Structures are given as C-alpha cells and as structure tokens.
Amino acid sequence: MRLTTLEQTVRARLITSDHPELLVRPTLRYSSAEPFAVHIDFPAHVSADGEGVTWMFGRALLEEGLGTPAGEGDVRIRPYGWARTVVEFHSPLGLAVIRFGTAALRRFLLRSYAVVEPGTEDLGPELDQGLAALLDEV
C-alpha cells in the first residue's frame, strides 16, 4: 500500500478573551497511514511554551462539525454562521478557540476523501495482530 500525506496551510483566527483575535496559519494534515485521523499543526508562536503544537482528532468529527455542533471531549467543532467553523481545543492548561473558514476545511476534507475514501479506511495487519494478541490474553 502506498502511503500518501496531504497537507494544506489555512488562515484562521485564534480567539481569546484577553487579546484581539490573532491571525494564525495552521497546517491541516491527513495521512493514509492514519486513515481515521486528521491533524492540525500550529506554529510555535501561538503556543504557551514556544513549541509547535499538534492536535489530532477523527476525520468523522471534522465532517460532522461542519454541519452541526459535534464533539464532547478535548476537541469540539461547530458551525459559526454560514461561512465559518469554530474548533475548540480543551486541555488541562485551558481552552483554545480557533475560527476557520468553512470552505477551507471542507476543501481539505474532500481532498482527504481522494486519499482514502470514507468507509474504505484500513488500519492494516498491525490492527489485526494487536487484536489477536489482546484476545489471546483473555
């Protein structure tokens, strides 16, 4: 199986209660090696420790969140008007709210479908071997 990685840099706004909105340029990333996940890589200048930050969550969550509020855990996604989507990242250190253009997120999602079609995701033999090892111990 050929591994393919898709990357798309987008414009977004970091929304805080303390400061004006900050323009950020995160990179959306999808890999056929992790077919159920999407990653958002944030540049170092927007993190508290000066290091780049990556958040990973389900591709299905992104799809759902483009049309209706979705997510109950660390990542929550919801429409914000007709042209914007808000992604909330919850961590022990606090909350980060990022507003994206919905069209850019939808374009990325559609491009990810060209890499791995929904419903055809396969984790490969590693998953089968891991499940077999777990079941052998039961």
KAPE-V270150 format. One record per backbone hydrogen bond with DSSP energy under -1.0 kcal/mol. CO is the residue of the C=O (numbers start at 1). NH is the residue of the N-H. E is the energy in kcal/mol with one decimal. If there is no record, write none. Layout:
CO;NH;E
CO;NH;E
//
This chain:
4;32;-2.8
6;30;-2.5
8;28;-3.1
12;24;-2.6
13;99;-2.8
14;22;-2.2
22;14;-3.0
24;12;-2.2
26;10;-2.5
27;41;-2.8
28;8;-2.4
29;39;-2.8
30;6;-3.6
31;34;-1.3
34;37;-1.6
36;59;-3.1
38;57;-2.1
39;29;-2.7
40;55;-2.2
41;27;-2.4
42;53;-1.6
43;46;-1.6
44;47;-1.8
53;42;-3.9
55;40;-2.6
57;38;-2.9
58;62;-1.6
59;63;-2.2
60;64;-2.6
61;65;-2.8
62;66;-1.1
64;67;-1.5
64;68;-1.9
70;77;-2.5
74;90;-3.5
76;88;-3.3
77;70;-3.0
78;86;-3.1
83;102;-2.1
84;80;-3.0
85;100;-3.3
86;78;-2.3
87;98;-2.7
88;76;-2.1
89;96;-2.3
91;94;-1.6
94;91;-2.6
96;89;-3.0
97;15;-3.3
98;87;-2.9
99;13;-2.0
100;85;-2.5
101;105;-1.7
102;106;-2.9
103;107;-2.5
104;108;-2.1
105;109;-2.5
106;110;-2.6
107;111;-2.2
108;112;-2.2
109;113;-1.6
110;114;-1.0
112;116;-2.6
117;120;-2.1
124;128;-1.1
125;129;-2.8
126;130;-2.3
127;131;-2.8
128;132;-2.3
129;133;-2.2
130;134;-2.2
131;135;-2.8
132;136;-2.0
//
